[in-house]
């Protein structure tokens, strides 16, 4: 059982009546004496071997991932698809607007390196800007960029992406080369980026495992979608004409997915959905604001259903700014 409230302490003798969730059956590999007589810091190894788990998701042990830390970055299938749909090209200015911890950023950088190696023009590999509101999160992006060997392509900054457009006066003094990695910055000029990844904060309803969901109905229907729309507005302004914008979330909530895309298409006439080169997900939901053609241009991953089998809940849309 999982203690949802986190109130059941070691040595608790009474019948615990708090919120619990069954996750499977297992066999104790440690005696009660070992568990209760040792300090928590002294406990190590496997305490319970799951014999009948509800979830059979394979894991990569800490020891294995530490040995391969410079070679692998664990991601779910839809997250990997995001980078391929963005399809970074040599010379591109790219921004990952809500980038922490940097999994998608470093993947995009790896794809950019691959595409640059296939291109005869070596004058510019391109650059990837990664931003987040928290200095701590930006530091994490930097660490992962170094770990994955793509630091020369990635510049990360502290930035509130809803306020990322420089004024005309601020643009006069803007020079990307003057910005120091890790610093808090004011933003970027309009139409500065060729490709934008917007993977905004969301309700995370598609993540697994999630034993306790502390989110209000008003959050997933109003508060979070409204914030995502503010980020989308900034992304649209930052995108060059003919630029590509990929929007993704790790939730199956249509208010944060199809309805955000429907809103964007209505509010930004110069924006249009484009057919994804790689299609692994299912069509968008009916009755969420997208017409039949548009539904089949977005991709949904719903756990346990068709293409969402054995992965997290996810949504991806690829758009282009026509003018």
Secondary structure, DSSP 8 states (H G I E B T S, - for coil): -EESSS---TT--S---S-EE--EEEEE-S-HHHHHHS-GGG--S-SEEEEEES-------HHHHHHTTTT-----HHHHHHHHHH---TT-EEEETT-TT-HHHHHHHHHHHHHHHT-S--S---EEEEEES-HHHHHHHHHHHHHTT-GGGEEEEE--GGG-B--HHHHHT--GGG--TT-B---B-TT-EEEEEE------TT-SS-S-----HHIIIIIHHHHHHHHHHHHHHHEEEEEEEEEEES---GGGTHHHHHHHHHH-TTEEE---SS--SB---TTSS--HHHHTTEEEE-TTSGGGTTS--EEEEEEEE--
